[in-house]
């Protein structure tokens, strides 16, 4: 869940495409068009500045178009039909990468050549795996954000509780700390928000609950998934606030000091430290010290359930894609530049939600990890990440990608994943569970039937 995407109307984007569109089969081979899903004005300006440096070094002109993520599929298909595909698309999430590939719109050879040129061993192996299909590198992985479990270290210490890294530890902590006006945990139950699915998937993966099996059959009614629904439902009904809980209400409860734990993305890290004026921590000690809550918060990346073989981490990896009609040489040069000379400026735009998945170079293996440690985060106030969070927390954050899993991606079901995030059958089942309309087994059956229906509609 990225809070930074701001909607552009389809009409606005189509106007941009008509003025900046590129017919990649003709025209100047030294001029390319790039769509970027990092479409907030400040990030577009940063991206444009990086591209200007690239042009100065290479002579290749770059036309930049900001595109809203929910409109990507529609715009790509329209552009393909009109023969106006961009050469490169940046910040593409995993499901969209798979969907572009399934529609035959990518040039995996170009992506593979970039990875080979930069050195496969300089990338996180898990990021490469998630952006691959078989032996084809569909996209060049760029950066990631992760879903995290934030918890009040001070409350845990006072109660003698261990870090909440397992189902048992989380449930015990939620039960123990659910008192005196403090909720044990804040988790999403909004049926209309992908954030609810991301939150459930985080705990589902921990228990080896998978969307589909290796053959593509929907498996949300498997025993591990039923246990995941049971676990999530108990947390929501017994130890969280009543009523529909949203991305905003869960954050507000934790920031007010009224929740001992919250599930949220890594984009919370700068707000937690009081660096965003419109989303400041409001707990009583926070009035005197904006950094108090950050200092008293622990972070868990991977969690393990009783049916999980090992701890699992949910998150998103975004990548750079080269399209099938792209001017391949110029496009490869740009993508390579963005993962090398321009990389620190790129992930520095929002380091709290852009963990580098390329650790360094062949000659300096930790170059980008070290730069990320020192990168500034924040909106109204900017501070280095390392000045706010201790080294163990930063190391835990950086290491989360290695444990990252995702529903349906490695099984080649990216189009299904994207469709579920549009129709939201899992959040609807979670909402019904949290409101007492169904029990865990029925929620699992409902989600399975609805996802299977979506799968059938995709052909």
N, C-alpha and C positions, 0 to 999 in steps of 0.2 A: 504494500500500500504506500504509494508516494503522495504525500500531501501537496507536492509542488506542481502537479499537473493542473493547469487551468484551462477550461474549455474554450476552444476556438470554434465558432460556428462552422458548419460544413461549407456554407456559402463563402465565408472569409477564406477558408483554406483553398477552396476551388478557385477563388480569385487569385490567390497567391500562385497556385499551380499554373493558371493560364498565363501569368506574367513571368513565372520563373521556371516553368516546366521544361523538361529536356527530352527530346527525341534522341535516345542514345545511339540510334543507328546512323545518325547523320550529324553534321556540324563539326565544330572545332574539337579535335582530339585532346586539346589542352584545356578544355573547359568542361567541368562536370557539375551536376546538380546533386545536392545532398539534402535529404529530409532528416530532421532531428526531432525525436520525441521529447527532448529537453526543450520545451517550447515556452517556458517562462521568459519574459523579456530579459532579465538579468543574465540568464544562462545562455540565451541566444547571443547576447552581446559578447559574452566570454568566448563562446564557440566561434563567433565571427572573428574575434581577435586572433584566436589560434589559427583559423584558416588564412587570415591575412599573412601571418608569419610563414605558413606553408607556401602560399603563393609567392612570397618574396624569395623563398629558397629554391622553389622548383619552377616557377613560371606558370604553374597550373592554376587557372581561375576556378573558383568555387562559388556556386550559387547556393545559398542556404535558405531552406524553407522550414519553419517550425510547424509541426503537425501534432494534433492532439491524439493521444494513444487510443481512446475508444473509437476514433474515426479511421484508424490506420487501415483496417481490412477493407472497408468500403472505398477509401481513397486509392489504395493500391490497385484494387480490381478495376476501378474506373480508369486509372492511369494506364494500366496494362492494355485495356481495351482500346484506348486512344493512342497507343504507341508512345506514351509519354512517361514511362517509368523513370524514376530518378536513377542515378548511377549507384548511389550509396544511401542506406538508411541507418541512422545511428540511434543508440539507446533502445534497441528493440528487445523486449522481454522474451523469455524462453518460449512461451506458447505461441507468440506471434512468429518467432523464427521458424518453428515447426510448421505453422500454417502457411507461411510464405514458401517453404520448401515443398509442402504437399501440393501446392498450386503450381509448382514448377517455375517459380519466379526468382530463384537464387542462382548464383554462380559459385558453387562450393569449391571449385578449383581455385578461384581467386582467393577465397578465405583461407584455404589450405596453404597457398603460397605465402601469404602474409605471416601465418603462424610459423611456417618453416623458416622464413627469412629472419623473424625475430628470435626464433629458438623455442621449440615446444617446452623445453625444460624450464624456461623462464616463467611459464604460466602455471597457475594452480591446475593440477591434473583434473580435479573435479569440475572446474569451470570448462575445461576442454571437453570433458565427457558429456556435460549437459548441453553443449552447443554442437554436438555431433549426431549424425545418424549413420550407424555402421562405421565405415571407414571414411566417410565424407565429413569434412569440417564445414558445417552449414554457415557459421558466422565466426567472427573473431571475438572471443569474450573480452569484455571491457572492464566491467566493475559489478559490484553486487551490493545489495542491502539484505539485512537479515531480520527475521522476527525474533524477538527476545522476550524473556521473562525477567522483568525488573522486580526487585524485592527490597524491602526495608531492612538493611543490615542491622540497624539498631534494635528494631523490634525482634528480629530473629535471634540476635545475641542475648537480649534480655530474657527470652523464653527458652534459651538453650537449644534452638532448632538448627539443624544443618541446612546448608544451601539447598534450595528446592530444585534438585536436578532429576528427580524421579516422580512417577505418579504418587507413590506412597508419601514421599517427602512433601510434595506440593499439597496433597489432600490433608495431611496432618497439620501442616502449617496453616492452611486456610481455616481448618477447624479451630486450631488453638488461638489464632489471632483474630477471629471473627467475634469481637466483643468490644464493649465500651465505645460504641459509635464508629468503630473501624471495621470495614469489610475485610474478609479474609483474602479476597481477590476480586479484581475487576476484569471481566471478559466480555467480549462482544456477543450479542444475540440478535442484532439487527438483521431482519430477513432481506433487506434491500441493499446490502453493502458487501462487496467482495472481501472487505476486512474481516467479516465474520468467517468466511470460508478460509481465509489465510490463517486466522487464529485457530480454527479447528484443525486444519491440516497440520499445523505445527505440533499439536498434541497427537493427532492421528498417526503421523509418521513416526513419532516416538514409540508407538505401540505396534509398528509394522502394519498399520492400516493403510491399504493402497486403494487408489481409485479403480484400477484395473489390474488384471493379472497379465502374465507374459503374452497370452493370446488375445488380449484386448477385452476380455469379459469384465463387466463392471462388478466390483467386489466389495462395495460399501456395506454389504450385509454379512461379511465374514466375521468370525468370532473376534479377531483383533479390532475390527471396526465397531462392533457392538460394544466392546469394552471401552473404546474411545468415546463413543456417544454417551455411555453410562458415566464415565469420568467427567466429561465436559458438562453434562446435564446436572450432575451433583454439584459441581463447582458453581454453576450458574444459579441453581435454585436454592442451595443451602448457604453459600458463603459469599454471594455477590449481591449487589443491589437489585431490588425488585424492578420489574418493568423492562422495556427494551433498552439494552445497553449498546451504545454506539461508539464509533471511533473517538468522538469528542467526549462523551460522558465517562468513558473508562479513563481517559487521560485526566479529565477534570477531578475525578475521585482520587486518583493517586496524587495529583499535584496539590490537592487540598489536605493531604495527610489523612484521608479517610479510607484508604485501602492499603493493605500490607503488600499486595502484589498486583501487577498489571501486565497483560500481554500486549505488546506494541512493537512497532518496527524500530530499527536503529535510527530512524528520523526523529525519534524522541530525544536523542542525546543532547542536542543543542538547546532545546526547550527546557529540558530537565535542569540544565545549568544556568537558566535565567538569561539566555542570550536572544530571546525573541519576545519583544514587548507585548505582543497580542496573545501570548500563550505562556504567561509566567507562572511558576509554582506559587500557590497561594496558602501553603501551610503556615501555621503561626510562626515557627522559627524562620521561615523564608522571607518574612517581612524585613528582618534585619540582615539576612544573608541570603542573597539570591542563589548562592551555590550550595546552600545547606542540604537540599534534597539530593543533589548529585553526589555530595560527599557521604550521604547515608544510604545510598542505593547500591545494591549489588546487581550484577548482570549474569544471567544464565543464557548460554547459547543453545547447546544441545540438551535434550531431555530424553529419558528412557522410561518406557512403560513396561509392564510385566511380560508382554509378548514381544518386546523389541529385543533383538540380538545385541544391539549397541545403541548408544545415544544418537539421536538424529536431530538435524537442524533444518528448519524451513527458511527459505529466502528466495531472492530473485537474482538472476544473473542477466545483465543486458549485454548486447553485443552489437558489433558493426557488421552489416550485411552488404554484399555487393550483388546487384541484381543481374538477371540473366542477359539483359541488353546493355549492360554498362560498358563504358570505355574502360576496359579492364586494367590496363597499365596505369593510367592516371588514378583510377579508383584504388588500386592496390597501394600506390604510393601514399595516397591520403590516409588510408586506414593504418598503414604502417607508421606513418608520422603520428597519428593520434594515440598509438600505443607506445610511442617512444618519445620523440622530442616534445610533443604536445600533451603527454600523458599527465604530468603533474598539474598542469593548468586545468585539464579536464576533470580529474577527480577532486581537485581543490575547490571546484565550484560548490560542492556540498559533501565534504569528506565524511560526514555522519551517515550518509546514504550512498556513498560511492567508495566501497572498499576495493582497493586494487586487486585484480585477479592476475595481473602480471607483476611478479614480485620484484623483478629487477631486469638487468641485462645479462648477457653471457659473461661480460667482464666485471660487472658489479651486481651480483645476484640479489642483494637486499636493497637496491637503490630506491625502488618505489615504495616498498614497505616503510623504509625509514622516512621518506618524504611524507607519507601519509600520517605517520605518527606526529609529525610536526605541523601538519596542515591546520589552518584555522577553520573553526566551525562557528555557526551562528548567523543571525540575520541582522538585527539592529546593533548587536555587539559581536565582535569577532575575537575569539581566543583560540590558541593552539589546543588541539585535542589533548595533547600530553600535559598541558597545564591544568586540565580539569580532572581527567581520569587517570588513575594510577597505572603503571606499566602492566600489572597482571590483567586488568580489565581490557586494556588495549590489545594485549596478546590474545585474550579470549575472543575478542571481537574479530580480530584478523584471522584467527584459526577456524572460525565458524564455517567458512566456505568448504573446508575439507570434509565436513560432516553433513553438508547440505544434500537434501533429497527433495524431490518434487513429484507430485502425482502425475503419472501419465507421460512424462517427458521422455524418459529413456525407453518407454514402451512404444514410442512413436504416436502417441495420442494427443499431440499438441493442439490439434484442431478441436478435439473434445474438451480439453482443459479450457481453451479460450471460450468455447460455447457455454460451459458451465459457469464461467465468471460473468457471462452476459445474462444468463437465465437464473442463476443462483439457486439451484435446487438444494444444495447443502445448507446454506443459510436459512432457507425456509424450513427445512427439517429441524435445524437447531432452534429456531424461534418457536416452533411447535413444541419441542421438547422442553425448552426453558419456561414456557407458559403453562405446562402441564397438560397440553392437549393430547400428547402421545408419550409413551415410555421410550426407553433407549432402543429396544428391539424394533419398535414400530418406526422410530425415526430413521433407523438404519435401512429398513425395508422401503420406506418412502423415498429416501435419497437414492437408493439403488434403482428403483423403478423409474424415477424421474431422470436420472442420468442416462439410464439405458434407453429411454425414449428419445433423449437428445441425440444419443449415439446413432440410433436408427434413422433419425431425421437427417443426419449428416451423410448417410449412405455408406 
